Every structure is written in structure tokens, then in C-alpha cells.
Amino acid sequence: MNNKRALRYQRGKRVRAKISGTAERPRLSVFRSLRGVYAQAIDDVNGKTVASSNWKEASKTTKKNDIERAKEVGKLLADKCIKLKITEAVFDRNGYKYHGKVKAMAEGAREGGLKF
């Protein structure tokens, strides 16, 4: 089972063994697909998703390419978290390289007001 998906899954598990999200500082998890990007703010203590955003919501506001749409996903998620009075988060890139859509989503969340 040494394909790309299995290796990414192992990297993600290794990272999640070291970091954890709380209600005050949730884990910002990223999932990247061929079509777009999805992001969630997760409270690992209670096992709840606090807020989420995806590329479909972002495509309503922007008709640009995947990178700009991923940045918009980060901004939308940051807005939802700010409304819930969450200003800090722990970034979980989920085994992906910090590059492309993942990097754009993180930068969008920072521009939206989240700190991590």
C-alpha cells in the first residue's frame, strides 16, 4: 500500500499525534481534491467541527482559478471563526506540502484574521 494517498495519510496521522485542537484554539484541517479545497476548524477535545468552508462557497464570490478560490476559502473560514470569537488556530496541512492550494488557503485565513 505504498501509493501517494497512503503515504499522505501516514504523514497526516504523524502530525495529528503531535497537535490537537481545543475549543479556544481549534485545529484548522485542510483537504485538497482535484476540484478544490475544503477546510474545517475542529475541536479535538469534544470531537466537534466548529466551522467549515469549501470551494463551492468560495466559487459564489469569485470565479477565478483554484489558487484564488482556495484563498477565498481561507477567508470565509476565518470570518466564521471570528464570528465565534476564535482568533487563534493550529494549522494541520494533513500530509500535504505547504504549497499551492494549501498555502493559499492558509494565507487567506491569516488575511481573514486568524493567527497560527
MOPAC internal coordinates of N, CA, C and O (Angstrom, degrees):
PM7 1SCF
backbone

  N    0.0000 0     0.00 0     0.00 0    0    0    0
  C    1.4547 1     0.00 0     0.00 0    1    0    0
  C    1.5266 1   110.37 1     0.00 0    2    1    0
  O    1.2310 1   119.84 1  -134.20 1    3    2    1
  N    1.3052 1   117.91 1    45.80 1    3    2    1
  C    1.4593 1   122.04 1  -178.62 1    5    3    2
  C    1.5199 1   111.78 1   -97.13 1    6    5    3
  O    1.2310 1   120.07 1  -132.62 1    7    6    5
  N    1.3088 1   117.47 1    47.38 1    7    6    5
  C    1.4474 1   118.69 1   175.43 1    9    7    6
  C    1.5218 1   109.68 1   -95.15 1   10    9    7
  O    1.2310 1   120.34 1    -5.34 1   11   10    9
  N    1.3149 1   116.95 1   174.66 1   11   10    9
  C    1.4672 1   121.80 1  -175.18 1   13   11   10
  C    1.5197 1   112.78 1   -58.44 1   14   13   11
  O    1.2310 1   120.62 1   136.36 1   15   14   13
  N    1.3171 1   116.42 1   -43.64 1   15   14   13
  C    1.4602 1   120.57 1  -176.79 1   17   15   14
  C    1.5283 1   111.25 1   -64.22 1   18   17   15
  O    1.2310 1   120.24 1   137.96 1   19   18   17
  N    1.3213 1   117.16 1   -42.04 1   19   18   17
  C    1.4621 1   120.87 1  -179.51 1   21   19   18
  C    1.5328 1   110.85 1   -66.34 1   22   21   19
  O    1.2310 1   120.44 1   139.45 1   23   22   21
  N    1.3200 1   116.77 1   -40.55 1   23   22   21
  C    1.4648 1   120.23 1   178.64 1   25   23   22
  C    1.5238 1   110.94 1   -66.24 1   26   25   23
  O    1.2310 1   119.84 1   140.29 1   27   26   25
  N    1.3397 1   117.91 1   -39.71 1   27   26   25
  C    1.4631 1   120.94 1   177.31 1   29   27   26
  C    1.5178 1   110.32 1   -64.45 1   30   29   27
  O    1.2310 1   120.72 1   140.20 1   31   30   29
  N    1.3228 1   116.23 1   -39.80 1   31   30   29
  C    1.4601 1   121.02 1   179.04 1   33   31   30
  C    1.5305 1   110.65 1   -62.12 1   34   33   31
  O    1.2310 1   120.32 1   138.22 1   35   34   33
  N    1.3241 1   117.00 1   -41.78 1   35   34   33
  C    1.4671 1   120.69 1   178.05 1   37   35   34
  C    1.5214 1   111.43 1   -64.39 1   38   37   35
  O    1.2310 1   120.40 1   138.14 1   39   38   37
  N    1.3358 1   116.84 1   -41.86 1   39   38   37
  C    1.4730 1   120.10 1   177.58 1   41   39   38
  C    1.5237 1   110.48 1   -62.22 1   42   41   39
  O    1.2310 1   120.51 1   138.51 1   43   42   41
  N    1.3295 1   116.63 1   -41.49 1   43   42   41
  C    1.4569 1   120.75 1   179.04 1   45   43   42
  C    1.5176 1   112.39 1   -62.65 1   46   45   43
  O    1.2310 1   120.52 1   137.73 1   47   46   45
  N    1.3292 1   116.62 1   -42.27 1   47   46   45
  C    1.4661 1   120.44 1   178.54 1   49   47   46
  C    1.5255 1   110.83 1   -64.49 1   50   49   47
  O    1.2310 1   120.56 1   141.20 1   51   50   49
  N    1.3150 1   116.53 1   -38.80 1   51   50   49
  C    1.4699 1   120.90 1  -179.80 1   53   51   50
  C    1.5235 1   110.63 1   -63.72 1   54   53   51
  O    1.2310 1   120.43 1   139.47 1   55   54   53
  N    1.3239 1   116.79 1   -40.53 1   55   54   53
  C    1.4660 1   120.97 1   178.93 1   57   55   54
  C    1.5187 1   110.58 1   -68.95 1   58   57   55
  O    1.2310 1   120.23 1   136.41 1   59   58   57
  N    1.3304 1   117.17 1   -43.59 1   59   58   57
  C    1.4685 1   120.48 1  -178.14 1   61   59   58
  C    1.5224 1   112.89 1   -68.16 1   62   61   59
  O    1.2310 1   119.92 1   162.02 1   63   62   61
  N    1.3338 1   117.76 1   -17.98 1   63   62   61
  C    1.4604 1   120.19 1   175.03 1   65   63   62
  C    1.5286 1   110.07 1   -70.69 1   66   65   63
  O    1.2310 1   120.34 1   157.59 1   67   66   65
  N    1.3336 1   116.96 1   -22.41 1   67   66   65
  C    1.4655 1   121.39 1  -176.07 1   69   67   66
  C    1.5189 1   113.09 1  -100.84 1   70   69   67
  O    1.2310 1   119.72 1   153.39 1   71   70   69
  N    1.3328 1   118.13 1   -26.61 1   71   70   69
  C    1.4643 1   119.94 1  -177.58 1   73   71   70
  C    1.5201 1   110.06 1  -117.72 1   74   73   71
  O    1.2310 1   121.22 1   -25.23 1   75   74   73
  N    1.3232 1   115.28 1   154.77 1   75   74   73
  C    1.4530 1   120.85 1   179.06 1   77   75   74
  C    1.5167 1   108.61 1  -151.44 1   78   77   75
  O    1.2310 1   120.41 1   -33.94 1   79   78   77
  N    1.3108 1   116.83 1   146.06 1   79   78   77
  C    1.4532 1   121.64 1   179.96 1   81   79   78
  C    1.5167 1   111.41 1   -99.93 1   82   81   79
  O    1.2310 1   120.85 1   -33.39 1   83   82   81
  N    1.3197 1   115.97 1   146.61 1   83   82   81
  C    1.4573 1   121.63 1   175.87 1   85   83   82
  C    1.5273 1   108.41 1  -118.29 1   86   85   83
  O    1.2310 1   120.47 1    -0.66 1   87   86   85
  N    1.3248 1   116.72 1   179.34 1   87   86   85
  C    1.4657 1   119.94 1   179.49 1   89   87   86
  C    1.5176 1   110.74 1   -66.54 1   90   89   87
  O    1.2310 1   119.91 1   144.01 1   91   90   89
  N    1.3425 1   117.78 1   -35.99 1   91   90   89
  C    1.4595 1   121.22 1  -179.48 1   93   91   90
  C    1.5335 1   111.85 1   -80.28 1   94   93   91
  O    1.2310 1   120.70 1   148.53 1   95   94   93
  N    1.3377 1   116.28 1   -31.47 1   95   94   93
  C    1.4607 1   121.66 1  -178.09 1   97   95   94
  C    1.5291 1   109.40 1  -135.15 1   98   97   95
  O    1.2310 1   120.11 1   -97.70 1   99   98   97
  N    1.3398 1   117.39 1    82.30 1   99   98   97
  C    1.4691 1   120.23 1  -174.77 1  101   99   98
  C    1.5290 1   112.57 1   -73.87 1  102  101   99
  O    1.2310 1   121.75 1   -16.31 1  103  102  101
  N    1.3147 1   114.26 1   163.69 1  103  102  101
  C    1.4657 1   121.28 1   176.90 1  105  103  102
  C    1.5158 1   107.89 1   -86.07 1  106  105  103
  O    1.2310 1   120.39 1   -53.57 1  107  106  105
  N    1.3273 1   116.86 1   126.43 1  107  106  105
  C    1.4602 1   122.94 1  -179.22 1  109  107  106
  C    1.5252 1   107.61 1   -95.17 1  110  109  107
  O    1.2310 1   120.35 1   -80.83 1  111  110  109
  N    1.3269 1   116.93 1    99.17 1  111  110  109
  C    1.4471 1   122.74 1  -174.87 1  113  111  110
  C    1.5255 1   110.64 1   -96.42 1  114  113  111
  O    1.2310 1   120.66 1   -40.11 1  115  114  113
  N    1.3326 1   116.35 1   139.89 1  115  114  113
  C    1.4667 1   122.59 1  -177.34 1  117  115  114
  C    1.5244 1   109.12 1  -117.87 1  118  117  115
  O    1.2310 1   120.55 1   -44.27 1  119  118  117
  N    1.3240 1   116.55 1   135.73 1  119  118  117
  C    1.4564 1   121.68 1   169.52 1  121  119  118
  C    1.5137 1   107.51 1  -124.42 1  122  121  119
  O    1.2310 1   121.07 1   -49.57 1  123  122  121
  N    1.3118 1   115.56 1   130.43 1  123  122  121
  C    1.4516 1   121.03 1  -177.34 1  125  123  122
  C    1.5152 1   108.48 1  -116.27 1  126  125  123
  O    1.2310 1   121.02 1   -50.58 1  127  126  125
  N    1.3257 1   115.66 1   129.42 1  127  126  125
  C    1.4541 1   119.98 1   175.95 1  129  127  126
  C    1.5239 1   108.04 1  -118.66 1  130  129  127
  O    1.2310 1   120.75 1     0.16 1  131  130  129
  N    1.3106 1   116.16 1  -179.84 1  131  130  129
  C    1.4596 1   119.15 1   178.10 1  133  131  130
  C    1.5242 1   111.29 1   -70.20 1  134  133  131
  O    1.2310 1   120.00 1   152.96 1  135  134  133
  N    1.3237 1   117.61 1   -27.04 1  135  134  133
  C    1.4656 1   121.11 1  -178.18 1  137  135  134
  C    1.5207 1   112.60 1   -87.06 1  138  137  135
  O    1.2310 1   119.73 1   145.84 1  139  138  137
  N    1.3265 1   118.12 1   -34.16 1  139  138  137
  C    1.4525 1   119.31 1  -174.51 1  141  139  138
  C    1.5101 1   112.37 1  -171.51 1  142  141  139
  O    1.2310 1   121.54 1    23.21 1  143  142  141
  N    1.3296 1   114.66 1  -156.79 1  143  142  141
  C    1.4611 1   120.85 1  -176.98 1  145  143  142
  C    1.5294 1   108.73 1  -135.04 1  146  145  143
  O    1.2310 1   121.06 1   -34.95 1  147  146  145
  N    1.3215 1   115.58 1   145.05 1  147  146  145
  C    1.4531 1   123.13 1   179.29 1  149  147  146
  C    1.5253 1   107.34 1  -125.26 1  150  149  147
  O    1.2310 1   120.09 1   -34.98 1  151  150  149
  N    1.3255 1   117.43 1   145.02 1  151  150  149
  C    1.4623 1   120.86 1   179.53 1  153  151  150
  C    1.5184 1   109.71 1  -140.01 1  154  153  151
  O    1.2310 1   121.22 1   -34.64 1  155  154  153
  N    1.3390 1   115.27 1   145.36 1  155  154  153
  C    1.4543 1   121.26 1   178.52 1  157  155  154
  C    1.5136 1   109.78 1  -137.38 1  158  157  155
  O    1.2310 1   120.68 1   -34.05 1  159  158  157
  N    1.3160 1   116.31 1   145.95 1  159  158  157
  C    1.4586 1   122.53 1   169.44 1  161  159  158
  C    1.5236 1   105.52 1  -103.43 1  162  161  159
  O    1.2310 1   120.54 1   -63.07 1  163  162  161
  N    1.3436 1   116.56 1   116.93 1  163  162  161
  C    1.4605 1   121.59 1  -170.47 1  165  163  162
  C    1.5264 1   110.51 1  -117.89 1  166  165  163
  O    1.2310 1   121.06 1   -47.86 1  167  166  165
  N    1.3275 1   115.58 1   132.14 1  167  166  165
  C    1.4564 1   123.03 1   172.26 1  169  167  166
  C    1.5256 1   106.73 1   -94.94 1  170  169  167
  O    1.2310 1   119.94 1   -77.41 1  171  170  169
  N    1.3460 1   117.73 1   102.59 1  171  170  169
  C    1.4617 1   121.33 1  -175.66 1  173  171  170
  C    1.5245 1   112.87 1   -73.66 1  174  173  171
  O    1.2310 1   119.81 1   155.52 1  175  174  173
  N    1.3157 1   117.97 1   -24.48 1  175  174  173
  C    1.4665 1   120.85 1  -179.69 1  177  175  174
  C    1.5283 1   110.02 1   -64.88 1  178  177  175
  O    1.2310 1   120.44 1   133.10 1  179  178  177
  N    1.3288 1   116.76 1   -46.90 1  179  178  177
  C    1.4614 1   121.68 1   179.89 1  181  179  178
  C    1.5257 1   112.89 1   -94.40 1  182  181  179
  O    1.2310 1   120.02 1   171.88 1  183  182  181
  N    1.3401 1   117.56 1    -8.12 1  183  182  181
  C    1.4571 1   121.07 1  -179.93 1  185  183  182
  C    1.5121 1   112.93 1    69.00 1  186  185  183
  O    1.2310 1   119.91 1  -143.17 1  187  186  185
  N    1.3300 1   117.78 1    36.83 1  187  186  185
  C    1.4665 1   122.42 1  -177.05 1  189  187  186
  C    1.5272 1   110.63 1  -121.09 1  190  189  187
  O    1.2310 1   120.93 1   -32.92 1  191  190  189
  N    1.3226 1   115.82 1   147.08 1  191  190  189
  C    1.4552 1   121.59 1   170.09 1  193  191  190
  C    1.5184 1   107.49 1   -88.84 1  194  193  191
  O    1.2310 1   120.90 1   -60.73 1  195  194  193
  N    1.3341 1   115.89 1   119.27 1  195  194  193
  C    1.4590 1   121.52 1  -176.17 1  197  195  194
  C    1.5261 1   110.36 1   -79.20 1  198  197  195
  O    1.2310 1   120.34 1   133.51 1  199  198  197
  N    1.3357 1   116.96 1   -46.49 1  199  198  197
  C    1.4575 1   122.01 1  -179.61 1  201  199  198
  C    1.5263 1   108.43 1  -151.01 1  202  201  199
  O    1.2310 1   120.95 1   -24.31 1  203  202  201
  N    1.3246 1   115.79 1   155.69 1  203  202  201
  C    1.4582 1   119.27 1   178.11 1  205  203  202
  C    1.5219 1   109.80 1  -147.63 1  206  205  203
  O    1.2310 1   121.59 1   -21.22 1  207  206  205
  N    1.3184 1   114.56 1   158.78 1  207  206  205
  C    1.4555 1   121.32 1   178.42 1  209  207  206
  C    1.5242 1   108.00 1  -152.88 1  210  209  207
  O    1.2310 1   120.70 1   -26.09 1  211  210  209
  N    1.3316 1   116.27 1   153.91 1  211  210  209
  C    1.4600 1   118.92 1   179.20 1  213  211  210
  C    1.5219 1   110.67 1  -146.34 1  214  213  211
  O    1.2310 1   121.13 1    -4.43 1  215  214  213
  N    1.3106 1   115.45 1   175.57 1  215  214  213
  C    1.4637 1   121.17 1  -174.32 1  217  215  214
  C    1.5178 1   111.79 1   -68.91 1  218  217  215
  O    1.2310 1   119.44 1   157.21 1  219  218  217
  N    1.3225 1   118.68 1   -22.79 1  219  218  217
  C    1.4657 1   120.71 1   179.32 1  221  219  218
  C    1.5290 1   110.44 1   -68.70 1  222  221  219
  O    1.2310 1   120.50 1   140.78 1  223  222  221
  N    1.3436 1   116.65 1   -39.22 1  223  222  221
  C    1.4650 1   120.22 1   176.03 1  225  223  222
  C    1.5268 1   110.23 1   -65.77 1  226  225  223
  O    1.2310 1   120.76 1   140.46 1  227  226  225
  N    1.3237 1   116.14 1   -39.54 1  227  226  225
  C    1.4593 1   120.67 1  -177.90 1  229  227  226
  C    1.5180 1   111.69 1   -70.37 1  230  229  227
  O    1.2310 1   119.77 1   149.65 1  231  230  229
  N    1.3342 1   118.04 1   -30.35 1  231  230  229
  C    1.4688 1   119.80 1  -178.31 1  233  231  230
  C    1.5194 1   111.66 1   -71.20 1  234  233  231
  O    1.2310 1   120.22 1   165.84 1  235  234  233
  N    1.3384 1   117.19 1   -14.16 1  235  234  233
  C    1.4601 1   119.80 1   175.51 1  237  235  234
  C    1.5223 1   111.05 1   -73.14 1  238  237  235
  O    1.2310 1   120.69 1   151.52 1  239  238  237
  N    1.3512 1   116.30 1   -28.48 1  239  238  237
  C    1.4587 1   120.09 1  -177.56 1  241  239  238
  C    1.5224 1   112.70 1   -99.58 1  242  241  239
  O    1.2310 1   119.74 1   153.96 1  243  242  241
  N    1.3232 1   118.11 1   -26.04 1  243  242  241
  C    1.4619 1   120.60 1  -179.16 1  245  243  242
  C    1.5239 1   110.00 1  -136.22 1  246  245  243
  O    1.2310 1   120.45 1   -37.62 1  247  246  245
  N    1.3005 1   116.75 1   142.38 1  247  246  245
  C    1.4630 1   122.07 1   178.43 1  249  247  246
  C    1.5292 1   110.37 1  -112.38 1  250  249  247
  O    1.2310 1   121.05 1  -148.76 1  251  250  249
  N    1.3251 1   115.60 1    31.24 1  251  250  249
  C    1.4635 1   120.34 1  -175.08 1  253  251  250
  C    1.5302 1   110.70 1   -89.40 1  254  253  251
  O    1.2310 1   120.79 1    15.82 1  255  254  253
  N    1.3316 1   116.09 1  -164.18 1  255  254  253
  C    1.4553 1   121.34 1  -178.06 1  257  255  254
  C    1.5308 1   111.23 1   -79.13 1  258  257  255
  O    1.2310 1   120.45 1     0.29 1  259  258  257
  N    1.3250 1   116.74 1  -179.71 1  259  258  257
  C    1.4620 1   122.12 1  -174.51 1  261  259  258
  C    1.5264 1   112.96 1   -62.68 1  262  261  259
  O    1.2310 1   119.97 1   142.69 1  263  262  261
  N    1.3307 1   117.66 1   -37.31 1  263  262  261
  C    1.4584 1   120.74 1  -178.03 1  265  263  262
  C    1.5312 1   110.27 1   -65.86 1  266  265  263
  O    1.2310 1   120.58 1   133.39 1  267  266  265
  N    1.3121 1   116.51 1   -46.61 1  267  266  265
  C    1.4684 1   119.83 1  -179.79 1  269  267  266
  C    1.5269 1   110.88 1   -68.71 1  270  269  267
  O    1.2310 1   120.45 1   146.62 1  271  270  269
  N    1.3170 1   116.74 1   -33.38 1  271  270  269
  C    1.4638 1   120.28 1   177.12 1  273  271  270
  C    1.5329 1   110.09 1   -68.27 1  274  273  271
  O    1.2310 1   119.99 1   142.46 1  275  274  273
  N    1.3367 1   117.63 1   -37.54 1  275  274  273
  C    1.4645 1   121.33 1   177.59 1  277  275  274
  C    1.5240 1   110.59 1   -65.31 1  278  277  275
  O    1.2310 1   120.67 1   142.32 1  279  278  277
  N    1.3232 1   116.33 1   -37.68 1  279  278  277
  C    1.4631 1   119.89 1   177.34 1  281  279  278
  C    1.5272 1   110.38 1   -63.78 1  282  281  279
  O    1.2310 1   120.93 1   141.22 1  283  282  281
  N    1.3266 1   115.82 1   -38.78 1  283  282  281
  C    1.4609 1   120.96 1   178.08 1  285  283  282
  C    1.5328 1   110.98 1   -66.47 1  286  285  283
  O    1.2310 1   120.12 1   144.81 1  287  286  285
  N    1.3401 1   117.37 1   -35.19 1  287  286  285
  C    1.4684 1   121.11 1   176.14 1  289  287  286
  C    1.5268 1   109.73 1   -60.90 1  290  289  287
  O    1.2310 1   120.34 1   136.91 1  291  290  289
  N    1.3311 1   116.95 1   -43.09 1  291  290  289
  C    1.4605 1   120.89 1   177.92 1  293  291  290
  C    1.5156 1   112.23 1   -61.99 1  294  293  291
  O    1.2310 1   120.58 1   138.64 1  295  294  293
  N    1.3340 1   116.50 1   -41.36 1  295  294  293
  C    1.4652 1   120.28 1   178.86 1  297  295  294
  C    1.5302 1   111.22 1   -65.76 1  298  297  295
  O    1.2310 1   120.25 1   138.07 1  299  298  297
  N    1.3362 1   117.13 1   -41.93 1  299  298  297
  C    1.4622 1   120.65 1   179.21 1  301  299  298
  C    1.5304 1   111.22 1   -63.14 1  302  301  299
  O    1.2310 1   120.79 1   138.08 1  303  302  301
  N    1.3419 1   116.10 1   -41.92 1  303  302  301
  C    1.4595 1   119.76 1   179.10 1  305  303  302
  C    1.5270 1   110.76 1   -66.13 1  306  305  303
  O    1.2310 1   120.42 1   140.10 1  307  306  305
  N    1.3181 1   116.80 1   -39.90 1  307  306  305
  C    1.4673 1   120.51 1   178.12 1  309  307  306
  C    1.5263 1   110.47 1   -63.12 1  310  309  307
  O    1.2310 1   119.87 1   138.71 1  311  310  309
  N    1.3299 1   117.86 1   -41.29 1  311  310  309
  C    1.4669 1   121.04 1   177.64 1  313  311  310
  C    1.5251 1   111.25 1   -60.13 1  314  313  311
  O    1.2310 1   120.61 1   136.12 1  315  314  313
  N    1.3465 1   116.44 1   -43.88 1  315  314  313
  C    1.4606 1   120.27 1   179.77 1  317  315  314
  C    1.5324 1   110.75 1   -63.94 1  318  317  315
  O    1.2310 1   120.75 1   140.00 1  319  318  317
  N    1.3381 1   116.17 1   -40.00 1  319  318  317
  C    1.4656 1   119.52 1   179.57 1  321  319  318
  C    1.5257 1   111.45 1   -68.92 1  322  321  319
  O    1.2310 1   120.09 1   140.17 1  323  322  321
  N    1.3269 1   117.43 1   -39.83 1  323  322  321
  C    1.4646 1   121.12 1   179.11 1  325  323  322
  C    1.5290 1   109.87 1   -62.23 1  326  325  323
  O    1.2310 1   119.94 1   140.92 1  327  326  325
  N    1.3364 1   117.71 1   -39.08 1  327  326  325
  C    1.4707 1   120.85 1   177.30 1  329  327  326
  C    1.5230 1   111.74 1   -63.16 1  330  329  327
  O    1.2310 1   120.60 1   151.53 1  331  330  329
  N    1.3450 1   116.46 1   -28.47 1  331  330  329
  C    1.4647 1   121.47 1   177.61 1  333  331  330
  C    1.5380 1   111.73 1   -90.34 1  334  333  331
  O    1.2310 1   120.69 1  -170.28 1  335  334  333
  N    1.3375 1   116.29 1     9.72 1  335  334  333
  C    1.4706 1   124.06 1   179.10 1  337  335  334
  C    1.5280 1   112.25 1    63.54 1  338  337  335
  O    1.2310 1   120.92 1  -143.29 1  339  338  337
  N    1.3300 1   115.84 1    36.71 1  339  338  337
  C    1.4623 1   122.19 1   174.48 1  341  339  338
  C    1.5171 1   107.39 1  -108.23 1  342  341  339
  O    1.2310 1   120.28 1   -59.80 1  343  342  341
  N    1.3421 1   117.07 1   120.20 1  343  342  341
  C    1.4612 1   120.53 1  -177.81 1  345  343  342
  C    1.5231 1   112.72 1  -112.95 1  346  345  343
  O    1.2310 1   119.94 1   162.28 1  347  346  345
  N    1.3388 1   117.73 1   -17.72 1  347  346  345
  C    1.4524 1   121.17 1  -179.51 1  349  347  346
  C    1.5203 1   110.25 1  -122.01 1  350  349  347
  O    1.2310 1   120.72 1   -29.50 1  351  350  349
  N    1.3255 1   116.22 1   150.50 1  351  350  349
  C    1.4555 1   121.71 1   179.01 1  353  351  350
  C    1.5246 1   109.52 1  -148.14 1  354  353  351
  O    1.2310 1   120.80 1   -15.40 1  355  354  353
  N    1.3219 1   116.08 1   164.60 1  355  354  353
  C    1.4603 1   122.95 1   174.04 1  357  355  354
  C    1.5235 1   105.93 1  -107.69 1  358  357  355
  O    1.2310 1   119.89 1   -55.04 1  359  358  357
  N    1.3280 1   117.82 1   124.96 1  359  358  357
  C    1.4611 1   120.81 1  -175.20 1  361  359  358
  C    1.5202 1   110.79 1   -85.74 1  362  361  359
  O    1.2310 1   120.66 1   -52.34 1  363  362  361
  N    1.3239 1   116.33 1   127.66 1  363  362  361
  C    1.4580 1   123.30 1   177.72 1  365  363  362
  C    1.5219 1   107.54 1  -120.02 1  366  365  363
  O    1.2310 1   120.59 1   -74.80 1  367  366  365
  N    1.3259 1   116.49 1   105.20 1  367  366  365
  C    1.4605 1   119.79 1  -177.50 1  369  367  366
  C    1.5170 1   111.86 1   -81.60 1  370  369  367
  O    1.2310 1   120.39 1   178.48 1  371  370  369
  N    1.3413 1   116.86 1    -1.52 1  371  370  369
  C    1.4604 1   122.67 1   168.47 1  373  371  370
  C    1.5262 1   113.49 1    63.73 1  374  373  371
  O    1.2310 1   119.69 1  -145.78 1  375  374  373
  N    1.3154 1   118.20 1    34.22 1  375  374  373
  C    1.4571 1   121.75 1   177.70 1  377  375  374
  C    1.5126 1   114.66 1    86.65 1  378  377  375
  O    1.2310 1   119.80 1   175.48 1  379  378  377
  N    1.3392 1   117.98 1    -4.52 1  379  378  377
  C    1.4598 1   121.20 1   178.42 1  381  379  378
  C    1.5250 1   110.06 1   -85.28 1  382  381  379
  O    1.2310 1   120.68 1   -23.10 1  383  382  381
  N    1.3303 1   116.31 1   156.90 1  383  382  381
  C    1.4572 1   120.19 1   172.65 1  385  383  382
  C    1.5150 1   109.35 1   -69.14 1  386  385  383
  O    1.2310 1   120.63 1   -32.58 1  387  386  385
  N    1.3288 1   116.40 1   147.42 1  387  386  385
  C    1.4644 1   120.83 1   176.59 1  389  387  386
  C    1.5216 1   107.08 1   -80.07 1  390  389  387
  O    1.2310 1   121.63 1   -99.44 1  391  390  389
  N    1.3354 1   114.48 1    80.56 1  391  390  389
  C    1.4578 1   121.01 1  -171.25 1  393  391  390
  C    1.5213 1   107.92 1  -161.17 1  394  393  391
  O    1.2310 1   119.77 1   -31.71 1  395  394  393
  N    1.3065 1   118.05 1   148.29 1  395  394  393
  C    1.4590 1   121.51 1   173.78 1  397  395  394
  C    1.5118 1   113.80 1    67.79 1  398  397  395
  O    1.2310 1   120.62 1    54.37 1  399  398  397
  N    1.3453 1   116.42 1  -125.63 1  399  398  397
  C    1.4634 1   121.82 1  -176.58 1  401  399  398
  C    1.5233 1   112.46 1   -61.70 1  402  401  399
  O    1.2310 1   120.79 1   141.17 1  403  402  401
  N    1.3467 1   116.09 1   -38.83 1  403  402  401
  C    1.4683 1   120.45 1  -178.22 1  405  403  402
  C    1.5277 1   110.12 1   -65.85 1  406  405  403
  O    1.2310 1   120.48 1   135.44 1  407  406  405
  N    1.3129 1   116.68 1   -44.56 1  407  406  405
  C    1.4644 1   121.31 1   178.86 1  409  407  406
  C    1.5262 1   110.72 1   -65.05 1  410  409  407
  O    1.2310 1   120.27 1   137.65 1  411  410  409
  N    1.3252 1   117.09 1   -42.35 1  411  410  409
  C    1.4655 1   121.03 1  -179.91 1  413  411  410
  C    1.5250 1   110.66 1   -63.74 1  414  413  411
  O    1.2310 1   120.16 1   140.26 1  415  414  413
  N    1.3390 1   117.29 1   -39.74 1  415  414  413
  C    1.4581 1   120.67 1   178.77 1  417  415  414
  C    1.5300 1   110.52 1   -64.05 1  418  417  415
  O    1.2310 1   120.53 1   137.60 1  419  418  417
  N    1.3232 1   116.58 1   -42.40 1  419  418  417
  C    1.4722 1   120.72 1   179.39 1  421  419  418
  C    1.5254 1   110.85 1   -64.60 1  422  421  419
  O    1.2310 1   120.38 1   137.42 1  423  422  421
  N    1.3303 1   116.89 1   -42.58 1  423  422  421
  C    1.4665 1   120.04 1   178.98 1  425  423  422
  C    1.5247 1   111.11 1   -64.95 1  426  425  423
  O    1.2310 1   120.27 1   142.02 1  427  426  425
  N    1.3327 1   117.09 1   -37.98 1  427  426  425
  C    1.4592 1   120.87 1   177.38 1  429  427  426
  C    1.5245 1   111.53 1   -64.25 1  430  429  427
  O    1.2310 1   120.29 1   140.62 1  431  430  429
  N    1.3325 1   117.05 1   -39.38 1  431  430  429
  C    1.4606 1   120.76 1   178.10 1  433  431  430
  C    1.5274 1   110.46 1   -66.18 1  434  433  431
  O    1.2310 1   120.38 1   141.54 1  435  434  433
  N    1.3208 1   116.88 1   -38.46 1  435  434  433
  C    1.4709 1   120.33 1   177.14 1  437  435  434
  C    1.5149 1   110.88 1   -65.57 1  438  437  435
  O    1.2310 1   120.43 1   137.98 1  439  438  437
  N    1.3364 1   116.78 1   -42.02 1  439  438  437
  C    1.4622 1   120.79 1   177.93 1  441  439  438
  C    1.5170 1   110.93 1   -63.98 1  442  441  439
  O    1.2310 1   120.37 1   147.87 1  443  442  441
  N    1.3388 1   116.90 1   -32.13 1  443  442  441
  C    1.4513 1   121.46 1   179.26 1  445  443  442
  C    1.5214 1   113.65 1   -74.30 1  446  445  443
  O    1.2310 1   120.03 1   166.99 1  447  446  445
  N    1.3331 1   117.55 1   -13.01 1  447  446  445
  C    1.4595 1   120.53 1   175.53 1  449  447  446
  C    1.5217 1   116.08 1   119.25 1  450  449  447
  O    1.2310 1   119.70 1   179.14 1  451  450  449
  N    1.3355 1   118.17 1    -0.86 1  451  450  449
  C    1.4638 1   119.51 1   177.46 1  453  451  450
  C    1.5142 1   110.69 1   -81.40 1  454  453  451
  O    1.2310 1   120.56 1   -33.17 1  455  454  453
  N    1.3244 1   116.54 1   146.83 1  455  454  453
  C    1.4703 1   122.09 1   176.80 1  457  455  454
  C    1.5133 1   108.53 1  -115.44 1  458  457  455
  O    1.2310 1   120.66 1   -50.85 1  459  458  457
  N    1.3316 1   116.34 1   129.15 1  459  458  457
  C    1.4702 1   121.63 1   172.83 1  461  459  458
  C    1.4942 1   110.07 1  -157.12 1  462  461  459
  O    1.2310 1   120.10 1   180.00 1  463  462  461

